[in-house]
Amino acid sequence: MTTATEQSVQFEGWKGFEEGPWTESIDVRDFIQRNYTPYDGDASFLEGPTEKTKRVWEHLEENYLSIERKKRIFDVDTHTPTDIDAFPAGYICEEDDVIVGLQTDTPLKRAMMPNGGWRMVKQAIKEAGKEADPEVEKIFTRYRKTHNDAVFDIYTPRIRAARSSHIITGLPDAYGRGRIIGDYRRVALYGVDYLIAEKEASKHAVGDAGFSEHWARYREEHAEQIKALKKLKVMAESYGFDISKPAKTAHEAVQWTYFGYLASIKSQDGAAMSIGRLSAFFDCYFERDLAAGIITEEDAQEIIDQLVLKLRIVRFLRTEDYDQIFSGDPYWATWTDAGFGSDGRHMVTKTSFRLLQTLVNLGPSPEPNITIFWDPQLPAGYKEFCAHISIETSSIQYESDKQIREQWGDDAAIACCVSPMAVGKQMQFFGARVNAAKALLYAINGGRDEVSGKQVVDGYEAIQGDGPLDFDEVWQKYEEMLDWVVGTYVEALNIIHYCHDKYAYEAIEMALHDSDIVRSMGCGIAGLSIVADSLSAIKYAKVYPVRDETGLIVDYKTEGDFPFYGNDDDRADDIAATIVHTVMAKIKAIPMYRNAIPTQSVLTITSNVVYGKATGSFPSGHQAGTPFAPGANPENGADNHGMVASMLSVGKLDYKDALDGISLTNTITPSGLGRTPEERITNLVGVLDAGFIMDSK
């Protein structure tokens, strides 16, 4: 092992760290694996909030958050199209802000991001009780084409019809696509000048390759990335920091990293703006500074508390319709933690505990979206602390470390709710999802919408007669309808991401990626349990269609019993797995923009009410207009064999068919876990272990 000294390293900030490939080229993972310290202890070392943190939080609550809660939007800047360096420095309490940086010049003030689409910006400003600056409107309606303009110039009639009928919903065609994780750690580890030099080298390396569309786009995108990195330096300078060189202390490492993230949320309003996998990286600096006596544990907790505090006040300018689709004002600053490295060492550090402690020091919050890569072999003290914080705050989500690590490596992070990717080496084209449940009703009705009665899809014959419905006939028609739905869906996604790259490119986020990256197309489905249960009813019971006066099937009469998905019954669970596999196979058959890898999620955490409102009644008994179950969950009330049975059912879905993630949302009251706090912690750890042991088999 060689430890870097002042004489042996290029930068002062690297002193004291073990050298390796990371000192020769950009390799944050190698730095972490060589320098982090696994922690096997418990939470007894943690500190409460400092007086500075208390004052900042109290000032924020009294002067900003309390006002925002009364009026939905605290304030909007209607004059300044935002950019990385568009606003002067802003603070909550300048004398007490340990980590600095705001999206605009005032906490909670929202900025315009019109590159995605002017109409949504104008509508959001109007809903906030303000008027858009006429000069800005003139620019983005006469002189500067937006992503939204371009998409609708290209959309075909069938895409517009599918969008209007809500068989495809939530497409990122008027807002930032998100789901791109810049490797913000690179700003701290290498400094911006190093990153600029690397990007310039990549750009010039292909200088003599000869013209092609790929060559031109590669060079242009790198030029945009270099400009963004230069703006990042300017923005940091406005706060009094020179981030051209690597961070020299733990405080600088966190601040530099946050500046990188801040640049991204100043310039993009993606549906999900994950911050990545930071704890082990930060902990390398904390352990070095603690050993040198530069900081105390109280200082370390204060730094993490104040970083998290900043993440809690990120705001984007959204319309009320957007908030309905996504159930509020989320932005998914997902912070991934724990898990194991490929060498068998767990990646729990003291900073993993410090992150969870923010939920005690600052109170519960959905942001950042703390996501634990769980494995039964994680240290007992950490698992117990996770369980304790989950019981007290309901603010942590858990994912299978083994499955993600085997597919995406040990430096993966979650790009939204359940979507994993290798940090700095991969990006996703976010694809919202298709309403797989509504597609079943379209198949039965021959492409007529069961709510509006409109003929949305031509050339498909409806089910004839009064029933009972025949499973084989319905399944054949469903597969045929899925060909149309999936084909239309992927065509829309290809258009959207072509236009987004052209008119709303994420320059700073991509500047914090390798020059040559893996791209995936994140498709998704909604309503899985409804389709599975309905097909189960058709197969195992007798289902009779109920028609209106026009012959449209608007309801169903089901006689007899049938198995429901979510009860560890292979009859229904196998239908669900077949649906997921079938949709994925159809997605894979279609060429993807920029040769992206097709993936799929079974995820609808936030938009279940919206999907339900747009969808009719089903053979399963699901009523028109009622919310869908979230993600891969069983239908509401249909699982009657307990949580473990529902876990077993979800476990039968093949992860290879849903590499973008599968979500299962369970609600347990603390009293249901045991009588005493100790019992509850032990039992929740047991439930999590049991769930993820299944994944390991």
C-alpha positions in Angstrom: 0.0 0.0 0.0 1.3 3.4 -0.9 0.0 6.5 0.9 0.1 9.7 -0.9 2.4 12.4 0.5 2.9 16.0 -0.5 5.9 15.1 -2.6 4.3 12.1 -4.3 0.9 13.5 -5.4 -0.2 16.0 -7.9 -2.6 17.7 -5.5 -2.5 18.7 -1.9 -6.0 17.4 -1.4 -4.9 13.9 -2.1 -2.4 13.8 0.7 -2.9 10.9 3.1 -5.0 8.8 0.8 -3.8 5.5 -0.7 -2.8 5.9 -4.3 -4.0 3.8 -7.2 -5.5 4.0 -10.6 -7.6 6.9 -9.4 -4.6 9.2 -9.3 -3.8 8.5 -13.0 -7.3 8.8 -14.5 -10.8 9.5 -13.3 -11.9 6.6 -11.2 -13.9 7.5 -8.1 -14.8 3.9 -7.3 -11.1 3.0 -7.1 -10.5 5.9 -4.7 -13.4 4.8 -2.4 -12.4 1.1 -2.4 -8.8 2.0 -1.4 -9.7 4.6 1.2 -13.0 4.0 3.0 -13.3 2.5 6.4 -16.1 -0.1 7.0 -17.8 0.6 10.3 -19.2 -2.4 12.3 -20.3 -0.5 15.4 -23.6 1.0 16.5 -25.1 4.5 16.6 -23.7 5.5 20.0 -21.1 7.9 18.6 -23.6 10.2 16.9 -24.2 13.8 17.8 -27.3 16.0 17.8 -27.8 19.2 15.9 -25.4 22.1 16.5 -26.6 25.5 17.5 -25.8 26.8 14.0 -27.9 24.1 12.4 -30.8 24.8 14.8 -30.7 28.5 14.0 -30.6 27.9 10.2 -33.5 25.5 10.5 -35.6 27.8 12.7 -34.9 30.8 10.4 -36.0 28.7 7.4 -39.2 27.6 9.1 -40.2 31.0 10.4 -39.4 33.0 7.3 -39.9 30.6 4.4 -41.4 27.2 4.9 -44.3 28.4 7.0 -45.2 30.9 4.3 -44.8 28.4 1.5 -47.2 25.9 3.2 -50.0 28.6 3.1 -49.6 29.5 -0.6 -48.1 26.4 -2.3 -45.3 28.4 -4.0 -43.2 30.8 -1.9 -42.0 32.9 -4.9 -41.0 32.7 -8.5 -38.4 34.7 -10.5 -40.3 35.6 -13.7 -37.5 37.6 -15.3 -34.4 35.3 -15.3 -34.2 32.1 -17.4 -32.1 30.0 -15.1 -28.6 28.7 -15.7 -25.7 27.5 -13.6 -24.4 31.0 -13.0 -27.6 33.0 -13.6 -28.2 34.2 -10.0 -26.0 35.9 -7.5 -25.1 34.0 -4.3 -28.0 33.3 -1.9 -28.1 32.2 1.7 -30.5 31.1 4.4 -28.4 32.6 7.3 -25.0 33.6 5.8 -23.3 33.6 9.2 -24.6 30.1 10.1 -24.7 28.4 6.7 -22.0 25.7 6.9 -22.8 24.4 3.5 -23.8 27.2 1.1 -25.6 27.5 -2.2 -29.2 28.0 -3.3 -30.9 27.5 -6.7 -31.7 31.2 -6.9 -30.9 34.2 -4.7 -33.5 33.4 -2.0 -34.6 30.2 -0.3 -37.6 28.5 -1.9 -37.8 30.9 -4.8 -38.4 29.0 -8.0 -36.7 29.6 -11.3 -37.9 29.4 -14.9 -36.4 26.6 -16.9 -38.0 27.3 -20.3 -35.7 25.1 -22.4 -38.0 22.2 -21.6 -41.1 24.1 -22.8 -42.5 27.6 -22.5 -46.2 26.6 -22.1 -45.6 24.7 -18.9 -43.5 27.6 -17.5 -46.1 30.2 -18.3 -48.9 28.1 -16.8 -47.0 27.4 -13.6 -46.2 31.2 -13.2 -49.9 31.9 -13.7 -50.9 29.4 -11.1 -48.5 31.0 -8.7 -50.4 34.3 -9.1 -47.8 36.0 -11.3 -47.2 37.0 -14.9 -44.3 36.0 -17.1 -41.9 38.6 -18.3 -43.0 39.5 -21.9 -39.4 39.8 -23.1 -38.7 36.2 -21.8 -41.9 35.0 -23.4 -40.9 36.6 -26.7 -37.5 34.9 -26.7 -38.9 31.4 -26.0 -41.8 31.7 -28.5 -40.1 33.5 -31.3 -36.3 33.0 -31.2 -35.5 30.0 -29.1 -37.1 26.7 -29.9 -37.9 24.5 -26.8 -37.8 20.7 -26.2 -41.6 20.8 -26.0 -42.0 22.6 -29.4 -39.7 20.1 -31.1 -41.5 17.0 -29.7 -44.9 18.1 -30.8 -43.5 19.0 -34.2 -42.5 15.4 -34.6 -45.3 13.5 -32.8 -47.5 11.4 -35.0 -51.3 11.3 -34.8 -51.3 7.9 -33.0 -48.9 9.2 -30.3 -51.1 12.2 -29.8 -54.2 9.9 -29.6 -52.5 7.6 -27.1 -51.3 10.5 -25.0 -54.8 12.2 -25.0 -56.5 9.0 -24.0 -54.1 8.4 -21.1 -52.9 5.0 -22.2 -49.5 6.6 -22.1 -49.1 9.1 -19.3 -46.4 11.3 -17.7 -44.1 11.5 -20.7 -41.2 14.0 -20.2 -42.2 16.0 -23.3 -42.8 19.3 -21.5 -40.4 19.1 -18.5 -36.9 17.9 -17.8 -36.5 14.1 -18.1 -34.2 13.7 -15.2 -32.9 10.3 -14.0 -29.3 11.3 -14.8 -26.9 11.1 -11.9 -23.9 13.3 -12.4 -20.9 11.9 -10.5 -20.7 15.0 -8.3 -17.9 13.4 -6.3 -15.6 14.1 -9.2 -15.7 17.9 -8.5 -14.3 17.3 -5.0 -11.8 14.6 -5.8 -10.3 16.1 -9.0 -11.2 19.8 -9.1 -12.9 21.4 -12.1 -9.7 22.3 -14.0 -8.8 18.6 -14.2 -12.3 17.7 -15.4 -12.2 20.4 -18.1 -8.8 19.1 -19.3 -10.1 15.6 -19.5 -13.2 16.7 -21.5 -11.0 18.8 -23.8 -8.8 15.8 -24.4 -11.8 13.6 -25.3 -13.1 16.2 -27.7 -9.7 16.6 -29.5 -9.1 12.8 -29.6 -11.7 12.5 -32.3 -10.7 15.7 -34.1 -9.4 13.9 -37.3 -12.1 11.2 -37.4 -13.9 12.7 -40.3 -17.4 14.0 -40.4 -20.4 12.0 -39.3 -23.5 12.9 -37.4 -22.2 11.0 -34.4 -18.8 12.8 -34.6 -20.4 16.2 -34.8 -22.7 15.6 -31.9 -19.9 14.1 -29.8 -17.8 17.2 -30.3 -20.7 19.6 -29.8 -21.8 17.9 -26.6 -18.3 18.0 -25.2 -18.1 21.7 -26.0 -21.3 22.2 -24.0 -19.9 20.2 -21.1 -16.8 22.2 -21.0 -18.8 25.5 -21.0 -20.9 24.1 -18.1 -17.8 23.2 -16.1 -16.5 26.7 -16.5 -19.9 28.1 -15.4 -19.7 25.8 -12.3 -16.4 27.5 -11.4 -18.0 30.9 -11.7 -21.0 30.0 -9.6 -18.7 28.6 -6.8 -16.6 31.8 -7.0 -19.7 33.8 -6.3 -19.9 32.0 -2.9 -16.2 32.6 -2.3 -14.8 29.2 -3.2 -12.2 28.2 -5.7 -13.1 24.7 -6.9 -10.5 24.5 -9.6 -8.4 22.1 -7.6 -9.4 19.1 -5.5 -11.0 19.6 -2.1 -8.4 19.6 0.8 -10.7 19.0 3.7 -13.9 17.1 4.5 -15.9 20.3 4.6 -14.5 21.2 1.2 -15.3 17.7 -0.1 -18.9 18.0 0.8 -19.2 21.6 -0.3 -17.5 20.9 -3.7 -19.7 17.9 -4.2 -22.8 20.0 -3.4 -21.7 22.7 -5.8 -21.7 20.1 -8.6 -25.2 19.0 -7.7 -26.3 22.6 -7.3 -25.2 23.3 -10.8 -27.4 20.5 -12.1 -30.6 21.6 -10.2 -30.0 25.2 -11.3 -30.0 24.2 -14.9 -32.4 21.2 -15.1 -35.8 20.4 -13.6 -35.8 16.7 -14.1 -38.6 14.5 -12.7 -35.9 12.9 -10.6 -32.6 14.5 -9.7 -30.7 11.9 -7.7 -27.5 12.9 -5.9 -25.8 9.6 -6.1 -23.8 7.4 -3.7 -21.9 9.7 -1.4 -21.5 8.4 2.2 -18.4 6.2 1.7 -16.8 8.9 -0.4 -17.4 11.6 2.2 -16.3 9.2 5.0 -12.8 8.9 3.5 -12.4 12.6 4.1 -14.1 12.6 7.5 -11.9 9.8 8.8 -8.7 11.5 7.6 -9.7 14.8 9.2 -10.9 13.3 12.4 -7.6 11.4 12.7 -5.7 14.6 12.1 -7.7 16.5 14.7 -9.0 19.0 12.1 -12.7 18.3 12.9 -14.7 16.7 15.7 -17.7 14.3 15.4 -19.9 17.2 16.1 -18.4 19.0 13.1 -18.9 16.0 10.9 -22.6 15.7 11.8 -23.1 19.4 11.3 -21.7 19.2 7.8 -24.0 16.4 6.8 -27.0 18.0 8.5 -26.5 21.2 6.6 -26.0 19.4 3.3 -29.3 17.5 3.9 -31.0 20.8 4.9 -30.1 22.3 1.6 -31.5 19.2 -0.3 -34.8 19.6 1.6 -35.4 23.1 0.1 -34.8 22.4 -3.5 -37.8 23.6 -5.5 -38.8 23.4 -9.2 -41.5 25.4 -11.0 -44.3 22.9 -11.6 -47.9 23.1 -12.8 -50.7 21.9 -10.6 -51.3 19.1 -13.2 -47.8 18.0 -12.8 -48.2 17.9 -9.0 -51.2 15.7 -9.5 -49.3 13.2 -11.6 -46.4 13.0 -9.2 -48.5 13.4 -6.0 -47.0 16.6 -4.6 -43.7 18.4 -5.2 -41.1 15.6 -5.2 -37.8 15.7 -7.0 -36.2 12.5 -5.8 -32.8 13.6 -4.6 -32.1 9.9 -4.0 -29.1 9.3 -1.8 -28.0 5.6 -2.1 -26.1 4.0 0.8 -24.7 0.8 2.3 -24.5 -2.5 0.3 -21.3 -4.5 -0.3 -18.3 -4.0 -2.5 -17.2 -6.7 -5.0 -14.4 -7.7 -2.6 -16.9 -8.8 0.0 -16.5 -5.8 2.4 -19.7 -4.1 3.4 -19.8 -0.3 2.6 -21.4 0.9 5.8 -19.4 3.8 7.2 -19.9 6.2 10.1 -21.3 8.6 7.5 -24.0 6.1 6.7 -25.1 6.6 10.3 -24.7 10.3 10.1 -27.0 10.4 7.1 -29.8 8.6 9.0 -29.2 10.8 12.0 -30.3 13.8 9.9 -33.8 12.4 10.2 -33.5 12.8 14.0 -31.7 16.1 14.0 -33.9 17.7 11.3 -37.0 15.6 11.6 -38.6 13.3 9.0 -38.6 14.3 5.3 -39.1 12.6 2.0 -36.0 14.5 0.6 -33.4 13.4 0.1 -34.9 10.0 -0.8 -32.6 7.9 1.4 -32.2 4.4 -0.2 -30.4 1.6 1.5 -28.9 -1.3 -0.5 -29.9 -4.0 1.9 -28.3 -7.3 2.5 -28.9 -9.7 5.4 -25.1 -9.7 6.0 -24.9 -5.9 6.7 -23.6 -5.2 10.2 -26.2 -5.7 13.0 -25.7 -2.3 14.5 -26.5 -0.6 11.2 -29.5 -2.8 10.4 -30.9 -2.1 13.8 -30.4 1.7 13.4 -32.1 1.6 10.0 -35.0 -0.3 11.5 -35.3 2.2 14.4 -35.2 5.2 12.0 -37.7 3.6 9.7 -40.1 3.0 12.5 -39.8 6.5 13.8 -39.8 8.4 10.5 -41.1 6.2 7.6 -38.4 8.0 5.5 -36.2 5.2 4.2 -36.6 2.9 1.2 -34.8 -0.4 0.8 -33.5 -2.2 -2.3 -31.7 -5.5 -3.0 -28.0 -4.9 -3.0 -27.2 -8.3 -4.4 -29.4 -8.0 -7.5 -28.2 -4.5 -8.2 -24.5 -5.2 -7.6 -24.5 -8.3 -9.8 -26.1 -6.3 -12.7 -24.7 -2.8 -12.3 -21.6 -3.1 -10.1 -20.7 -1.9 -6.6 -20.7 1.8 -7.4 -24.3 1.9 -8.5 -26.9 4.3 -7.3 -30.6 4.8 -7.8 -31.6 7.4 -10.4 -35.2 7.9 -9.2 -37.2 5.5 -7.0 -36.0 2.1 -8.0 -33.9 2.7 -11.2 -30.2 1.6 -10.7 -27.2 2.7 -12.8 -23.4 2.8 -12.5 -22.5 6.3 -11.3 -20.7 8.4 -13.9 -20.7 5.7 -16.5 -24.3 5.3 -17.4 -27.4 7.5 -18.0 -31.1 6.7 -18.5 -33.6 8.1 -21.0 -36.6 8.4 -18.6 -39.7 6.9 -20.2 -42.6 7.3 -17.7 -44.9 4.3 -18.3 -47.8 2.8 -20.3 -51.1 1.9 -18.7 -50.9 -1.9 -19.2 -54.3 -2.2 -17.5 -56.0 0.1 -19.9 -54.4 -1.7 -22.8 -56.3 -4.9 -21.7 -59.6 -3.0 -21.9 -58.6 -1.7 -25.3 -57.9 -5.3 -26.4 -61.4 -6.4 -25.3 -63.1 -3.3 -26.9 -61.1 -3.4 -30.2 -59.2 -0.2 -29.6 -62.2 1.9 -28.3 -61.6 3.8 -25.1 -63.8 2.5 -22.3 -64.2 5.9 -20.8 -64.7 8.3 -23.8 -66.0 5.7 -26.3 -63.6 7.1 -28.9 -62.0 4.8 -31.4 -58.3 5.3 -30.5 -56.7 2.3 -32.2 -58.0 1.3 -35.6 -57.9 -2.1 -37.2 -58.6 -4.2 -34.1 -61.8 -6.3 -33.6 -63.6 -6.2 -30.3 -64.7 -9.3 -28.3 -68.1 -10.4 -29.6 -71.0 -12.0 -27.7 -72.2 -11.9 -24.1 -69.5 -14.2 -22.7 -68.2 -15.8 -20.7 -64.9 -14.4 -21.9 -62.4 -16.9 -23.3 -58.9 -16.6 -21.8 -57.0 -17.7 -24.9 -58.9 -15.3 -27.1 -58.5 -12.4 -24.7 -54.8 -13.1 -24.3 -54.2 -13.2 -28.0 -56.0 -9.8 -28.4 -54.1 -8.4 -25.5 -50.8 -9.4 -27.1 -51.9 -7.8 -30.4 -52.9 -4.6 -28.6 -49.6 -4.5 -26.8 -47.8 -4.5 -30.1 -49.6 -1.2 -30.9 -49.3 0.3 -27.5 -45.6 -0.6 -27.0 -44.7 0.5 -30.5 -46.4 3.8 -30.1 -44.8 4.2 -26.6 -41.3 3.6 -27.7 -41.7 5.8 -30.8 -42.7 8.6 -28.5 -39.7 8.0 -26.2 -37.3 8.0 -29.1 -38.7 11.3 -30.3 -38.6 12.8 -26.8 -35.0 12.0 -26.1 -33.8 13.0 -29.5 -35.4 16.4 -28.9 -34.2 16.6 -25.3 -30.6 16.1 -26.3 -31.0 18.8 -28.9 -32.9 21.5 -27.0 -32.5 20.8 -23.3 -29.2 19.0 -23.0 -27.9 18.3 -19.4 -24.5 19.7 -20.0 -23.2 19.8 -16.4 -24.6 16.4 -15.5 -23.0 14.8 -18.6 -19.7 16.7 -17.9 -19.6 14.6 -14.7 -19.8 11.3 -16.7 -17.2 9.4 -18.7 -17.0 10.6 -22.3 -18.3 7.2 -23.6 -21.2 6.0 -21.6 -23.9 3.3 -21.5 -27.4 4.5 -22.2 -30.6 2.8 -21.2 -34.2 3.5 -22.2 -36.3 3.4 -19.0 -39.7 2.1 -20.1 -42.3 1.1 -17.6 -45.8 -0.3 -17.0 -48.6 0.6 -14.6 -51.5 -1.5 -13.4 -49.8 -4.9 -13.3 -51.9 -6.4 -10.5 -55.1 -5.3 -12.2 -54.2 -7.1 -15.5 -53.0 -10.2 -13.6 -56.1 -10.4 -11.5 -58.4 -9.7 -14.5 -56.8 -12.4 -16.6 -56.9 -14.7 -13.6 -60.7 -14.1 -13.3 -61.2 -14.8 -17.0 -59.1 -18.0 -16.8 -60.4 -19.5 -13.5 -63.9 -18.0 -13.1 -66.6 -16.9 -15.5 -66.6 -13.3 -16.7 -69.5 -11.8 -18.6 -69.2 -8.4 -20.3 -71.6 -5.6 -19.6 -72.2 -3.3 -22.6 -73.7 0.2 -23.0 -76.2 1.2 -25.7 -73.4 1.5 -28.3 -72.0 -2.0 -27.6 -69.0 -0.7 -25.7 -68.0 -3.0 -22.8 -68.0 -0.8 -19.7 -68.3 -3.3 -16.9 -68.0 -7.0 -16.1 -70.0 -9.5 -14.1 -67.7 -12.2 -12.6 -69.0 -15.5 -11.2 -67.0 -17.8 -9.1 -63.6 -17.6 -7.3 -60.2 -17.0 -8.8 -56.7 -16.5 -7.4 -55.4 -13.0 -6.8 -51.8 -11.9 -7.5 -50.0 -11.2 -4.2 -50.9 -14.3 -2.2 -48.0 -16.6 -3.3 -50.4 -18.5 -5.6 -48.5 -19.5 -8.8 -51.7 -19.4 -10.9 -52.0 -15.7 -10.6 -48.4 -14.9 -10.0 -47.3 -16.6 -13.1 -49.7 -14.5 -15.1 -48.1 -11.4 -13.7 -44.7 -12.6 -14.5 -45.8 -13.5 -18.1 -47.2 -10.0 -18.6 -43.9 -8.3 -17.5 -41.9 -10.7 -19.7 -44.2 -10.1 -22.7 -44.1 -6.4 -22.5 -40.3 -6.4 -22.2 -39.9 -8.7 -25.2 -42.0 -6.3 -27.3 -39.9 -3.4 -26.1 -36.7 -5.2 -26.9 -37.8 -5.8 -30.5 -37.8 -2.0 -31.3 -34.7 -0.1 -32.1 -33.8 2.5 -29.5 -32.5 6.1 -29.9 -28.7 6.2 -29.5 -28.6 2.4 -29.2 -29.9 2.6 -25.7 -30.4 -0.6 -23.7 -34.1 -1.3 -23.3 -35.2 -1.7 -19.7 -38.5 -1.7 -17.8 -39.8 -0.8 -14.4 -42.8 -2.0 -12.5 -43.2 1.3 -10.7 -46.1 3.7 -10.0 -45.4 5.1 -6.6 -46.9 8.5 -7.2 -49.4 8.5 -10.1 -51.8 5.8 -9.1 -54.7 8.2 -8.6 -54.2 9.8 -12.0 -54.1 6.4 -13.8 -57.2 5.2 -12.0 -59.2 8.3 -13.0 -58.5 7.7 -16.6 -59.4 4.0 -16.6 -62.6 1.9 -16.6 -63.8 -1.2 -14.7 -62.1 -4.6 -14.9 -63.1 -8.3 -14.7 -61.1 -8.4 -11.4 -63.7 -6.2 -9.8 -61.5 -3.1 -9.9 -63.9 -0.2 -10.3 -63.7 2.6 -12.9 -62.0 5.8 -11.6 -60.4 4.2 -8.6 -56.6 4.3 -7.8 -54.3 1.6 -9.0 -52.1 -0.3 -6.6 -48.5 1.1 -6.6 -45.8 -0.6 -8.6 -45.7 -4.4 -8.3 -48.0 -4.3 -5.3 -51.1 -6.6 -5.2 -54.4 -4.9 -5.7 -55.6 -3.0 -2.7 -57.3 -5.5 -0.3 -56.6 -8.5 -2.6 -53.6 -9.9 -0.7 -54.9 -11.7 2.3 -52.0 -14.0 3.2 -49.7 -11.3 4.7 -46.7 -9.4 3.8 -44.4 -12.3 3.3 -46.8 -13.9 0.8 -46.9 -10.6 -1.2 -43.0 -10.5 -1.1 -42.9 -14.0 -2.5 -45.3 -13.1 -5.3 -43.3 -10.0 -6.3 -40.1 -12.2 -6.1 -41.5 -14.3 -9.0 -41.2 -11.4 -11.4 -38.0 -11.9 -13.3 -35.6 -9.0 -12.6 -34.1 -9.5 -16.0 -37.4 -8.4 -17.4 -37.5 -5.3 -15.3 -33.9 -4.1 -14.9 -35.2 -0.6 -14.3 -36.6 -1.8 -11.0 -39.6 -3.4 -9.3 -41.3 -1.6 -6.4 -43.3 -3.1 -3.5 -44.7 -0.6 -1.1 -45.7 -2.0 2.3 -47.3 -0.3 5.2 -46.8 -1.6 8.8 -48.0 0.1 11.9 -45.2 0.1 14.6 -47.6 -1.7 17.0 -47.9 -4.5 14.4 -44.2 -5.2 14.7 -44.2 -5.8 18.5 -45.0 -4.4 21.9 -41.7 -2.9 22.8 -39.3 -0.7 20.7 -36.7 -3.5 20.9 -39.2 -6.1 19.6 -40.2 -3.8 16.8 -36.6 -3.2 15.7 -35.8 -6.9 15.8 -38.9 -7.9 13.9 -38.5 -5.2 11.2 -34.9 -6.3 10.6 -36.2 -9.9 10.3 -38.8 -8.9 7.7 -36.2 -7.0 5.6 -33.8 -9.9 5.9 -36.5 -12.4 4.8 -37.5 -10.3 1.9 -34.0 -9.9 0.6 -32.9 -13.4 1.3 -35.5 -14.4 -1.3 -33.8 -12.1 -3.8 -30.5 -13.9 -3.0 -31.7 -17.3 -4.1 
